[in-house]
Amino acid sequence: MHLCMRTTLDLEDGLLRRARRKAAEEGRTLTAVIEDALRALFGRPARPRSRFRLRLPTRRGTRPPDIDVADRDALHERFDGRR
């Protein structure tokens, strides 16, 4: 799990312009540029970001009930336990 903390910084105008320009030139976010600069300052290597992979839960042996998601009344009946 990747946790982020939000904060407000007062940066010198020229320094912020340079950081924004660098981010635009590299096609990156300002946050990524600032994070990399802080990592370089503190000597910690950047962690490679793994791609997000969505894993859907599945079960063997049964198939889901036939529900027409376009039929709103049938959905309400199914989830209200009337069927």
PDB file of N, CA, C and O in Angstrom:
ATOM      1  N   MET A   1       0.849  -1.168   0.000  1.00  0.00           N
ATOM      2  CA  MET A   1       0.000   0.000   0.000  1.00  0.00           C
ATOM      3  C   MET A   1       0.896   1.233   0.000  1.00  0.00           C
ATOM      4  O   MET A   1       1.837   1.328   0.788  1.00  0.00           O
ATOM      5  N   HIS A   2       0.601   2.152  -0.869  1.00  0.00           N
ATOM      6  CA  HIS A   2       1.400   3.360  -1.013  1.00  0.00           C
ATOM      7  C   HIS A   2       0.644   4.505  -0.355  1.00  0.00           C
ATOM      8  O   HIS A   2      -0.438   4.884  -0.805  1.00  0.00           O
ATOM      9  N   LEU A   3       1.218   5.055   0.713  1.00  0.00           N
ATOM     10  CA  LEU A   3       0.574   6.162   1.414  1.00  0.00           C
ATOM     11  C   LEU A   3       1.178   7.477   0.974  1.00  0.00           C
ATOM     12  O   LEU A   3       2.389   7.569   0.772  1.00  0.00           O
ATOM     13  N   CYS A   4       0.362   8.480   0.824  1.00  0.00           N
ATOM     14  CA  CYS A   4       0.814   9.812   0.439  1.00  0.00           C
ATOM     15  C   CYS A   4       0.370  10.805   1.488  1.00  0.00           C
ATOM     16  O   CYS A   4      -0.689  10.660   2.098  1.00  0.00           O
ATOM     17  N   MET A   5       1.198  11.817   1.687  1.00  0.00           N
ATOM     18  CA  MET A   5       0.849  12.882   2.608  1.00  0.00           C
ATOM     19  C   MET A   5       0.748  14.175   1.814  1.00  0.00           C
ATOM     20  O   MET A   5       1.613  14.478   0.992  1.00  0.00           O
ATOM     21  N   ARG A   6      -0.276  14.909   2.053  1.00  0.00           N
ATOM     22  CA  ARG A   6      -0.485  16.179   1.372  1.00  0.00           C
ATOM     23  C   ARG A   6       0.049  17.300   2.246  1.00  0.00           C
ATOM     24  O   ARG A   6      -0.173  17.312   3.457  1.00  0.00           O
ATOM     25  N   THR A   7       0.748  18.235   1.633  1.00  0.00           N
ATOM     26  CA  THR A   7       1.294  19.362   2.390  1.00  0.00           C
ATOM     27  C   THR A   7       1.352  20.592   1.498  1.00  0.00           C
ATOM     28  O   THR A   7       1.230  20.497   0.277  1.00  0.00           O
ATOM     29  N   THR A   8       1.536  21.729   2.116  1.00  0.00           N
ATOM     30  CA  THR A   8       1.674  22.985   1.391  1.00  0.00           C
ATOM     31  C   THR A   8       3.092  23.496   1.568  1.00  0.00           C
ATOM     32  O   THR A   8       3.614  23.523   2.683  1.00  0.00           O
ATOM     33  N   LEU A   9       3.719  23.902   0.468  1.00  0.00           N
ATOM     34  CA  LEU A   9       5.074  24.427   0.511  1.00  0.00           C
ATOM     35  C   LEU A   9       5.092  25.838  -0.061  1.00  0.00           C
ATOM     36  O   LEU A   9       4.374  26.138  -1.015  1.00  0.00           O
ATOM     37  N   ASP A  10       5.915  26.703   0.527  1.00  0.00           N
ATOM     38  CA  ASP A  10       6.167  28.028  -0.034  1.00  0.00           C
ATOM     39  C   ASP A  10       7.514  27.948  -0.728  1.00  0.00           C
ATOM     40  O   ASP A  10       8.550  27.847  -0.070  1.00  0.00           O
ATOM     41  N   LEU A  11       7.506  27.991  -2.064  1.00  0.00           N
ATOM     42  CA  LEU A  11       8.728  27.876  -2.851  1.00  0.00           C
ATOM     43  C   LEU A  11       9.028  29.190  -3.548  1.00  0.00           C
ATOM     44  O   LEU A  11       8.124  29.944  -3.908  1.00  0.00           O
ATOM     45  N   GLU A  12      10.300  29.446  -3.730  1.00  0.00           N
ATOM     46  CA  GLU A  12      10.724  30.619  -4.486  1.00  0.00           C
ATOM     47  C   GLU A  12      10.141  30.516  -5.893  1.00  0.00           C
ATOM     48  O   GLU A  12      10.167  29.444  -6.498  1.00  0.00           O
ATOM     49  N   ASP A  13       9.617  31.621  -6.416  1.00  0.00           N
ATOM     50  CA  ASP A  13       8.946  31.610  -7.719  1.00  0.00           C
ATOM     51  C   ASP A  13       9.821  31.033  -8.827  1.00  0.00           C
ATOM     52  O   ASP A  13       9.360  30.201  -9.609  1.00  0.00           O
ATOM     53  N   GLY A  14      11.075  31.464  -8.902  1.00  0.00           N
ATOM     54  CA  GLY A  14      11.966  30.988  -9.955  1.00  0.00           C
ATOM     55  C   GLY A  14      12.226  29.491  -9.853  1.00  0.00           C
ATOM     56  O   GLY A  14      12.301  28.801 -10.869  1.00  0.00           O
ATOM     57  N   LEU A  15      12.363  28.989  -8.633  1.00  0.00           N
ATOM     58  CA  LEU A  15      12.608  27.571  -8.420  1.00  0.00           C
ATOM     59  C   LEU A  15      11.388  26.746  -8.842  1.00  0.00           C
ATOM     60  O   LEU A  15      11.525  25.694  -9.467  1.00  0.00           O
ATOM     61  N   LEU A  16      10.213  27.230  -8.498  1.00  0.00           N
ATOM     62  CA  LEU A  16       8.992  26.525  -8.882  1.00  0.00           C
ATOM     63  C   LEU A  16       8.812  26.527 -10.393  1.00  0.00           C
ATOM     64  O   LEU A  16       8.406  25.516 -10.966  1.00  0.00           O
ATOM     65  N   ARG A  17       9.108  27.652 -11.051  1.00  0.00           N
ATOM     66  CA  ARG A  17       9.009  27.707 -12.514  1.00  0.00           C
ATOM     67  C   ARG A  17       9.944  26.687 -13.158  1.00  0.00           C
ATOM     68  O   ARG A  17       9.565  25.995 -14.103  1.00  0.00           O
ATOM     69  N   ARG A  18      11.183  26.600 -12.634  1.00  0.00           N
ATOM     70  CA  ARG A  18      12.144  25.642 -13.184  1.00  0.00           C
ATOM     71  C   ARG A  18      11.675  24.203 -12.986  1.00  0.00           C
ATOM     72  O   ARG A  18      11.825  23.367 -13.877  1.00  0.00           O
ATOM     73  N   ALA A  19      11.107  23.919 -11.812  1.00  0.00           N
ATOM     74  CA  ALA A  19      10.614  22.566 -11.543  1.00  0.00           C
ATOM     75  C   ALA A  19       9.437  22.223 -12.457  1.00  0.00           C
ATOM     76  O   ALA A  19       9.355  21.109 -12.974  1.00  0.00           O
ATOM     77  N   ARG A  20       8.529  23.175 -12.657  1.00  0.00           N
ATOM     78  CA  ARG A  20       7.393  22.937 -13.556  1.00  0.00           C
ATOM     79  C   ARG A  20       7.858  22.734 -14.995  1.00  0.00           C
ATOM     80  O   ARG A  20       7.338  21.873 -15.707  1.00  0.00           O
ATOM     81  N   ARG A  21       8.836  23.528 -15.419  1.00  0.00           N
ATOM     82  CA  ARG A  21       9.374  23.397 -16.774  1.00  0.00           C
ATOM     83  C   ARG A  21      10.003  22.013 -16.965  1.00  0.00           C
ATOM     84  O   ARG A  21       9.790  21.365 -17.990  1.00  0.00           O
ATOM     85  N   LYS A  22      10.779  21.568 -15.974  1.00  0.00           N
ATOM     86  CA  LYS A  22      11.418  20.258 -16.049  1.00  0.00           C
ATOM     87  C   LYS A  22      10.363  19.154 -16.117  1.00  0.00           C
ATOM     88  O   LYS A  22      10.496  18.214 -16.901  1.00  0.00           O
ATOM     89  N   ALA A  23       9.332  19.266 -15.309  1.00  0.00           N
ATOM     90  CA  ALA A  23       8.259  18.263 -15.321  1.00  0.00           C
ATOM     91  C   ALA A  23       7.597  18.215 -16.699  1.00  0.00           C
ATOM     92  O   ALA A  23       7.334  17.134 -17.226  1.00  0.00           O
ATOM     93  N   ALA A  24       7.331  19.374 -17.275  1.00  0.00           N
ATOM     94  CA  ALA A  24       6.687  19.424 -18.595  1.00  0.00           C
ATOM     95  C   ALA A  24       7.594  18.837 -19.668  1.00  0.00           C
ATOM     96  O   ALA A  24       7.130  18.097 -20.536  1.00  0.00           O
ATOM     97  N   GLU A  25       8.885  19.162 -19.614  1.00  0.00           N
ATOM     98  CA  GLU A  25       9.827  18.647 -20.603  1.00  0.00           C
ATOM     99  C   GLU A  25       9.926  17.124 -20.554  1.00  0.00           C
ATOM    100  O   GLU A  25      10.084  16.471 -21.586  1.00  0.00           O
ATOM    101  N   GLU A  26       9.832  16.567 -19.354  1.00  0.00           N
ATOM    102  CA  GLU A  26       9.970  15.127 -19.178  1.00  0.00           C
ATOM    103  C   GLU A  26       8.631  14.394 -19.219  1.00  0.00           C
ATOM    104  O   GLU A  26       8.592  13.166 -19.141  1.00  0.00           O
ATOM    105  N   GLY A  27       7.545  15.137 -19.339  1.00  0.00           N
ATOM    106  CA  GLY A  27       6.217  14.511 -19.375  1.00  0.00           C
ATOM    107  C   GLY A  27       5.853  13.869 -18.041  1.00  0.00           C
ATOM    108  O   GLY A  27       5.206  12.823 -17.999  1.00  0.00           O
ATOM    109  N   ARG A  28       6.277  14.507 -16.958  1.00  0.00           N
ATOM    110  CA  ARG A  28       6.028  13.981 -15.610  1.00  0.00           C
ATOM    111  C   ARG A  28       5.244  14.998 -14.805  1.00  0.00           C
ATOM    112  O   ARG A  28       5.040  16.132 -15.237  1.00  0.00           O
ATOM    113  N   THR A  29       4.812  14.578 -13.634  1.00  0.00           N
ATOM    114  CA  THR A  29       4.100  15.505 -12.757  1.00  0.00           C
ATOM    115  C   THR A  29       5.106  16.295 -11.931  1.00  0.00           C
ATOM    116  O   THR A  29       6.246  15.872 -11.738  1.00  0.00           O
ATOM    117  N   LEU A  30       4.664  17.438 -11.452  1.00  0.00           N
ATOM    118  CA  LEU A  30       5.492  18.255 -10.564  1.00  0.00           C
ATOM    119  C   LEU A  30       5.819  17.460  -9.299  1.00  0.00           C
ATOM    120  O   LEU A  30       6.937  17.531  -8.790  1.00  0.00           O
ATOM    121  N   THR A  31       4.858  16.717  -8.801  1.00  0.00           N
ATOM    122  CA  THR A  31       5.074  15.892  -7.609  1.00  0.00           C
ATOM    123  C   THR A  31       6.210  14.899  -7.828  1.00  0.00           C
ATOM    124  O   THR A  31       7.062  14.733  -6.955  1.00  0.00           O
ATOM    125  N   ALA A  32       6.232  14.238  -8.983  1.00  0.00           N
ATOM    126  CA  ALA A  32       7.280  13.259  -9.265  1.00  0.00           C
ATOM    127  C   ALA A  32       8.653  13.918  -9.310  1.00  0.00           C
ATOM    128  O   ALA A  32       9.627  13.354  -8.811  1.00  0.00           O
ATOM    129  N   VAL A  33       8.739  15.102  -9.900  1.00  0.00           N
ATOM    130  CA  VAL A  33      10.018  15.820  -9.972  1.00  0.00           C
ATOM    131  C   VAL A  33      10.499  16.188  -8.568  1.00  0.00           C
ATOM    132  O   VAL A  33      11.675  16.008  -8.253  1.00  0.00           O
ATOM    133  N   ILE A  34       9.615  16.693  -7.737  1.00  0.00           N
ATOM    134  CA  ILE A  34       9.991  17.091  -6.379  1.00  0.00           C
ATOM    135  C   ILE A  34      10.359  15.862  -5.539  1.00  0.00           C
ATOM    136  O   ILE A  34      11.318  15.907  -4.769  1.00  0.00           O
ATOM    137  N   GLU A  35       9.602  14.764  -5.683  1.00  0.00           N
ATOM    138  CA  GLU A  35       9.933  13.533  -4.947  1.00  0.00           C
ATOM    139  C   GLU A  35      11.323  13.037  -5.320  1.00  0.00           C
ATOM    140  O   GLU A  35      12.104  12.663  -4.445  1.00  0.00           O
ATOM    141  N   ASP A  36      11.642  13.031  -6.629  1.00  0.00           N
ATOM    142  CA  ASP A  36      12.966  12.581  -7.071  1.00  0.00           C
ATOM    143  C   ASP A  36      14.070  13.483  -6.526  1.00  0.00           C
ATOM    144  O   ASP A  36      15.136  12.995  -6.151  1.00  0.00           O
ATOM    145  N   ALA A  37      13.827  14.791  -6.478  1.00  0.00           N
ATOM    146  CA  ALA A  37      14.824  15.721  -5.941  1.00  0.00           C
ATOM    147  C   ALA A  37      15.052  15.453  -4.458  1.00  0.00           C
ATOM    148  O   ALA A  37      16.190  15.501  -3.991  1.00  0.00           O
ATOM    149  N   LEU A  38      13.996  15.174  -3.720  1.00  0.00           N
ATOM    150  CA  LEU A  38      14.143  14.877  -2.289  1.00  0.00           C
ATOM    151  C   LEU A  38      14.857  13.542  -2.078  1.00  0.00           C
ATOM    152  O   LEU A  38      15.686  13.420  -1.176  1.00  0.00           O
ATOM    153  N   ARG A  39      14.542  12.547  -2.900  1.00  0.00           N
ATOM    154  CA  ARG A  39      15.242  11.261  -2.793  1.00  0.00           C
ATOM    155  C   ARG A  39      16.733  11.435  -3.062  1.00  0.00           C
ATOM    156  O   ARG A  39      17.563  10.843  -2.373  1.00  0.00           O
ATOM    157  N   ALA A  40      17.072  12.241  -4.058  1.00  0.00           N
ATOM    158  CA  ALA A  40      18.484  12.493  -4.369  1.00  0.00           C
ATOM    159  C   ALA A  40      19.165  13.203  -3.200  1.00  0.00           C
ATOM    160  O   ALA A  40      20.317  12.912  -2.880  1.00  0.00           O
ATOM    161  N   LEU A  41      18.465  14.115  -2.574  1.00  0.00           N
ATOM    162  CA  LEU A  41      19.021  14.840  -1.441  1.00  0.00           C
ATOM    163  C   LEU A  41      19.293  13.904  -0.268  1.00  0.00           C
ATOM    164  O   LEU A  41      20.323  14.020   0.396  1.00  0.00           O
ATOM    165  N   PHE A  42      18.386  12.994  -0.017  1.00  0.00           N
ATOM    166  CA  PHE A  42      18.514  12.097   1.129  1.00  0.00           C
ATOM    167  C   PHE A  42      19.194  10.774   0.787  1.00  0.00           C
ATOM    168  O   PHE A  42      19.377   9.932   1.667  1.00  0.00           O
ATOM    169  N   GLY A  43      19.567  10.580  -0.470  1.00  0.00           N
ATOM    170  CA  GLY A  43      20.328   9.403  -0.860  1.00  0.00           C
ATOM    171  C   GLY A  43      19.557   8.108  -0.899  1.00  0.00           C
ATOM    172  O   GLY A  43      20.166   7.038  -0.882  1.00  0.00           O
ATOM    173  N   ARG A  44      18.251   8.162  -0.952  1.00  0.00           N
ATOM    174  CA  ARG A  44      17.439   6.949  -1.026  1.00  0.00           C
ATOM    175  C   ARG A  44      17.037   6.711  -2.464  1.00  0.00           C
ATOM    176  O   ARG A  44      16.469   7.603  -3.094  1.00  0.00           O
ATOM    177  N   PRO A  45      17.312   5.540  -3.002  1.00  0.00           N
ATOM    178  CA  PRO A  45      16.934   5.279  -4.393  1.00  0.00           C
ATOM    179  C   PRO A  45      15.416   5.250  -4.566  1.00  0.00           C
ATOM    180  O   PRO A  45      14.675   4.863  -3.662  1.00  0.00           O
ATOM    181  N   ALA A  46      14.989   5.658  -5.720  1.00  0.00           N
ATOM    182  CA  ALA A  46      13.561   5.648  -6.018  1.00  0.00           C
ATOM    183  C   ALA A  46      13.063   4.217  -6.100  1.00  0.00           C
ATOM    184  O   ALA A  46      13.724   3.351  -6.672  1.00  0.00           O
ATOM    185  N   ARG A  47      11.907   3.976  -5.532  1.00  0.00           N
ATOM    186  CA  ARG A  47      11.304   2.648  -5.620  1.00  0.00           C
ATOM    187  C   ARG A  47      10.630   2.517  -6.976  1.00  0.00           C
ATOM    188  O   ARG A  47       9.889   3.407  -7.393  1.00  0.00           O
ATOM    189  N   PRO A  48      10.880   1.420  -7.658  1.00  0.00           N
ATOM    190  CA  PRO A  48      10.178   1.232  -8.928  1.00  0.00           C
ATOM    191  C   PRO A  48       8.690   1.019  -8.657  1.00  0.00           C
ATOM    192  O   PRO A  48       8.311   0.268  -7.758  1.00  0.00           O
ATOM    193  N   ARG A  49       7.883   1.671  -9.424  1.00  0.00           N
ATOM    194  CA  ARG A  49       6.440   1.528  -9.242  1.00  0.00           C
ATOM    195  C   ARG A  49       5.956   0.345 -10.047  1.00  0.00           C
ATOM    196  O   ARG A  49       6.206   0.252 -11.249  1.00  0.00           O
ATOM    197  N   SER A  50       5.264  -0.553  -9.382  1.00  0.00           N
ATOM    198  CA  SER A  50       4.715  -1.702 -10.092  1.00  0.00           C
ATOM    199  C   SER A  50       3.383  -1.305 -10.722  1.00  0.00           C
ATOM    200  O   SER A  50       2.672  -0.435 -10.218  1.00  0.00           O
ATOM    201  N   ARG A  51       3.069  -1.952 -11.813  1.00  0.00           N
ATOM    202  CA  ARG A  51       1.799  -1.660 -12.472  1.00  0.00           C
ATOM    203  C   ARG A  51       0.655  -2.175 -11.630  1.00  0.00           C
ATOM    204  O   ARG A  51       0.753  -3.240 -11.020  1.00  0.00           O
ATOM    205  N   PHE A  52      -0.415  -1.433 -11.596  1.00  0.00           N
ATOM    206  CA  PHE A  52      -1.606  -1.858 -10.875  1.00  0.00           C
ATOM    207  C   PHE A  52      -2.258  -2.993 -11.644  1.00  0.00           C
ATOM    208  O   PHE A  52      -2.439  -2.911 -12.858  1.00  0.00           O
ATOM    209  N   ARG A  53      -2.605  -4.042 -10.934  1.00  0.00           N
ATOM    210  CA  ARG A  53      -3.265  -5.175 -11.566  1.00  0.00           C
ATOM    211  C   ARG A  53      -4.543  -5.464 -10.794  1.00  0.00           C
ATOM    212  O   ARG A  53      -4.504  -5.772  -9.603  1.00  0.00           O
ATOM    213  N   LEU A  54      -5.656  -5.365 -11.468  1.00  0.00           N
ATOM    214  CA  LEU A  54      -6.943  -5.624 -10.845  1.00  0.00           C
ATOM    215  C   LEU A  54      -7.194  -7.122 -10.827  1.00  0.00           C
ATOM    216  O   LEU A  54      -7.178  -7.775 -11.871  1.00  0.00           O
ATOM    217  N   ARG A  55      -7.422  -7.656  -9.657  1.00  0.00           N
ATOM    218  CA  ARG A  55      -7.719  -9.082  -9.521  1.00  0.00           C
ATOM    219  C   ARG A  55      -9.152  -9.209  -9.045  1.00  0.00           C
ATOM    220  O   ARG A  55      -9.500  -8.755  -7.955  1.00  0.00           O
ATOM    221  N   LEU A  56      -9.969  -9.823  -9.861  1.00  0.00           N
ATOM    222  CA  LEU A  56     -11.367 -10.000  -9.514  1.00  0.00           C
ATOM    223  C   LEU A  56     -11.554 -11.343  -8.815  1.00  0.00           C
ATOM    224  O   LEU A  56     -10.991 -12.349  -9.244  1.00  0.00           O
ATOM    225  N   PRO A  57     -12.337 -11.363  -7.750  1.00  0.00           N
ATOM    226  CA  PRO A  57     -12.564 -12.633  -7.067  1.00  0.00           C
ATOM    227  C   PRO A  57     -13.417 -13.558  -7.939  1.00  0.00           C
ATOM    228  O   PRO A  57     -14.385 -13.120  -8.561  1.00  0.00           O
ATOM    229  N   THR A  58     -13.057 -14.808  -7.977  1.00  0.00           N
ATOM    230  CA  THR A  58     -13.821 -15.789  -8.757  1.00  0.00           C
ATOM    231  C   THR A  58     -14.067 -17.016  -7.896  1.00  0.00           C
ATOM    232  O   THR A  58     -13.308 -17.308  -6.972  1.00  0.00           O
ATOM    233  N   ARG A  59     -15.130 -17.721  -8.210  1.00  0.00           N
ATOM    234  CA  ARG A  59     -15.437 -18.970  -7.524  1.00  0.00           C
ATOM    235  C   ARG A  59     -15.758 -20.019  -8.565  1.00  0.00           C
ATOM    236  O   ARG A  59     -16.395 -19.728  -9.578  1.00  0.00           O
ATOM    237  N   ARG A  60     -15.317 -21.234  -8.316  1.00  0.00           N
ATOM    238  CA  ARG A  60     -15.596 -22.336  -9.229  1.00  0.00           C
ATOM    239  C   ARG A  60     -16.879 -23.040  -8.814  1.00  0.00           C
ATOM    240  O   ARG A  60     -17.261 -23.045  -7.644  1.00  0.00           O
ATOM    241  N   GLY A  61     -17.526 -23.628  -9.798  1.00  0.00           N
ATOM    242  CA  GLY A  61     -18.653 -24.499  -9.504  1.00  0.00           C
ATOM    243  C   GLY A  61     -20.012 -23.878  -9.711  1.00  0.00           C
ATOM    244  O   GLY A  61     -20.966 -24.597 -10.009  1.00  0.00           O
ATOM    245  N   THR A  62     -20.141 -22.586  -9.566  1.00  0.00           N
ATOM    246  CA  THR A  62     -21.448 -21.964  -9.767  1.00  0.00           C
ATOM    247  C   THR A  62     -21.272 -20.762 -10.673  1.00  0.00           C
ATOM    248  O   THR A  62     -20.194 -20.175 -10.766  1.00  0.00           O
ATOM    249  N   ARG A  63     -22.340 -20.421 -11.325  1.00  0.00           N
ATOM    250  CA  ARG A  63     -22.286 -19.212 -12.129  1.00  0.00           C
ATOM    251  C   ARG A  63     -23.238 -18.202 -11.516  1.00  0.00           C
ATOM    252  O   ARG A  63     -24.189 -18.583 -10.834  1.00  0.00           O
ATOM    253  N   PRO A  64     -23.003 -16.951 -11.744  1.00  0.00           N
ATOM    254  CA  PRO A  64     -23.873 -15.934 -11.147  1.00  0.00           C
ATOM    255  C   PRO A  64     -25.289 -16.052 -11.678  1.00  0.00           C
ATOM    256  O   PRO A  64     -25.501 -16.516 -12.799  1.00  0.00           O
ATOM    257  N   PRO A  65     -26.257 -15.634 -10.878  1.00  0.00           N
ATOM    258  CA  PRO A  65     -27.647 -15.705 -11.338  1.00  0.00           C
ATOM    259  C   PRO A  65     -27.850 -14.815 -12.559  1.00  0.00           C
ATOM    260  O   PRO A  65     -27.180 -13.797 -12.732  1.00  0.00           O
ATOM    261  N   ASP A  66     -28.789 -15.230 -13.393  1.00  0.00           N
ATOM    262  CA  ASP A  66     -29.093 -14.442 -14.591  1.00  0.00           C
ATOM    263  C   ASP A  66     -29.818 -13.169 -14.185  1.00  0.00           C
ATOM    264  O   ASP A  66     -30.976 -13.194 -13.767  1.00  0.00           O
ATOM    265  N   ILE A  67     -29.116 -12.071 -14.316  1.00  0.00           N
ATOM    266  CA  ILE A  67     -29.691 -10.770 -13.982  1.00  0.00           C
ATOM    267  C   ILE A  67     -29.464  -9.845 -15.166  1.00  0.00           C
ATOM    268  O   ILE A  67     -28.347  -9.716 -15.666  1.00  0.00           O
ATOM    269  N   ASP A  68     -30.528  -9.212 -15.603  1.00  0.00           N
ATOM    270  CA  ASP A  68     -30.422  -8.218 -16.662  1.00  0.00           C
ATOM    271  C   ASP A  68     -30.184  -6.875 -15.981  1.00  0.00           C
ATOM    272  O   ASP A  68     -31.103  -6.295 -15.404  1.00  0.00           O
ATOM    273  N   VAL A  69     -28.949  -6.384 -16.050  1.00  0.00           N
ATOM    274  CA  VAL A  69     -28.629  -5.147 -15.346  1.00  0.00           C
ATOM    275  C   VAL A  69     -29.363  -3.938 -15.908  1.00  0.00           C
ATOM    276  O   VAL A  69     -29.405  -2.886 -15.270  1.00  0.00           O
ATOM    277  N   ALA A  70     -29.934  -4.076 -17.080  1.00  0.00           N
ATOM    278  CA  ALA A  70     -30.708  -2.988 -17.655  1.00  0.00           C
ATOM    279  C   ALA A  70     -32.128  -2.954 -17.088  1.00  0.00           C
ATOM    280  O   ALA A  70     -32.835  -1.960 -17.252  1.00  0.00           O
ATOM    281  N   ASP A  71     -32.551  -4.034 -16.421  1.00  0.00           N
ATOM    282  CA  ASP A  71     -33.893  -4.113 -15.842  1.00  0.00           C
ATOM    283  C   ASP A  71     -33.819  -3.692 -14.372  1.00  0.00           C
ATOM    284  O   ASP A  71     -33.526  -4.497 -13.488  1.00  0.00           O
ATOM    285  N   ARG A  72     -34.088  -2.428 -14.147  1.00  0.00           N
ATOM    286  CA  ARG A  72     -33.951  -1.846 -12.814  1.00  0.00           C
ATOM    287  C   ARG A  72     -34.862  -2.508 -11.788  1.00  0.00           C
ATOM    288  O   ARG A  72     -34.441  -2.762 -10.659  1.00  0.00           O
ATOM    289  N   ASP A  73     -36.094  -2.789 -12.164  1.00  0.00           N
ATOM    290  CA  ASP A  73     -37.029  -3.416 -11.225  1.00  0.00           C
ATOM    291  C   ASP A  73     -36.555  -4.810 -10.820  1.00  0.00           C
ATOM    292  O   ASP A  73     -36.670  -5.192  -9.656  1.00  0.00           O
ATOM    293  N   ALA A  74     -36.021  -5.572 -11.785  1.00  0.00           N
ATOM    294  CA  ALA A  74     -35.514  -6.910 -11.468  1.00  0.00           C
ATOM    295  C   ALA A  74     -34.316  -6.830 -10.528  1.00  0.00           C
ATOM    296  O   ALA A  74     -34.165  -7.667  -9.639  1.00  0.00           O
ATOM    297  N   LEU A  75     -33.477  -5.836 -10.722  1.00  0.00           N
ATOM    298  CA  LEU A  75     -32.333  -5.659  -9.830  1.00  0.00           C
ATOM    299  C   LEU A  75     -32.792  -5.372  -8.398  1.00  0.00           C
ATOM    300  O   LEU A  75     -32.273  -5.951  -7.444  1.00  0.00           O
ATOM    301  N   HIS A  76     -33.762  -4.478  -8.261  1.00  0.00           N
ATOM    302  CA  HIS A  76     -34.272  -4.155  -6.927  1.00  0.00           C
ATOM    303  C   HIS A  76     -34.895  -5.383  -6.276  1.00  0.00           C
ATOM    304  O   HIS A  76     -34.685  -5.634  -5.089  1.00  0.00           O
ATOM    305  N   GLU A  77     -35.658  -6.144  -7.046  1.00  0.00           N
ATOM    306  CA  GLU A  77     -36.273  -7.362  -6.498  1.00  0.00           C
ATOM    307  C   GLU A  77     -35.212  -8.352  -6.046  1.00  0.00           C
ATOM    308  O   GLU A  77     -35.335  -8.947  -4.976  1.00  0.00           O
ATOM    309  N   ARG A  78     -34.164  -8.535  -6.855  1.00  0.00           N
ATOM    310  CA  ARG A  78     -33.104  -9.500  -6.534  1.00  0.00           C
ATOM    311  C   ARG A  78     -32.373  -9.081  -5.260  1.00  0.00           C
ATOM    312  O   ARG A  78     -32.137  -9.916  -4.386  1.00  0.00           O
ATOM    313  N   PHE A  79     -32.014  -7.813  -5.142  1.00  0.00           N
ATOM    314  CA  PHE A  79     -31.226  -7.378  -4.004  1.00  0.00           C
ATOM    315  C   PHE A  79     -32.049  -7.107  -2.761  1.00  0.00           C
ATOM    316  O   PHE A  79     -31.505  -7.049  -1.658  1.00  0.00           O
ATOM    317  N   ASP A  80     -33.340  -6.940  -2.922  1.00  0.00           N
ATOM    318  CA  ASP A  80     -34.204  -6.786  -1.754  1.00  0.00           C
ATOM    319  C   ASP A  80     -34.657  -8.139  -1.220  1.00  0.00           C
ATOM    320  O   ASP A  80     -35.327  -8.210  -0.190  1.00  0.00           O
ATOM    321  N   GLY A  81     -34.292  -9.210  -1.916  1.00  0.00           N
ATOM    322  CA  GLY A  81     -34.627 -10.567  -1.461  1.00  0.00           C
ATOM    323  C   GLY A  81     -36.045 -10.982  -1.784  1.00  0.00           C
ATOM    324  O   GLY A  81     -36.551 -11.943  -1.204  1.00  0.00           O
ATOM    325  N   ARG A  82     -36.689 -10.291  -2.681  1.00  0.00           N
ATOM    326  CA  ARG A  82     -38.065 -10.651  -3.022  1.00  0.00           C
ATOM    327  C   ARG A  82     -38.129 -11.805  -4.018  1.00  0.00           C
ATOM    328  O   ARG A  82     -39.208 -12.323  -4.307  1.00  0.00           O
ATOM    329  N   ARG A  83     -36.997 -12.197  -4.531  1.00  0.00           N
ATOM    330  CA  ARG A  83     -36.998 -13.263  -5.540  1.00  0.00           C
ATOM    331  C   ARG A  83     -36.171 -14.409  -5.105  1.00  0.00           C
ATOM    332  O   ARG A  83     -36.056 -15.398  -5.829  1.00  0.00           O
TER     333      ARG A  83
END
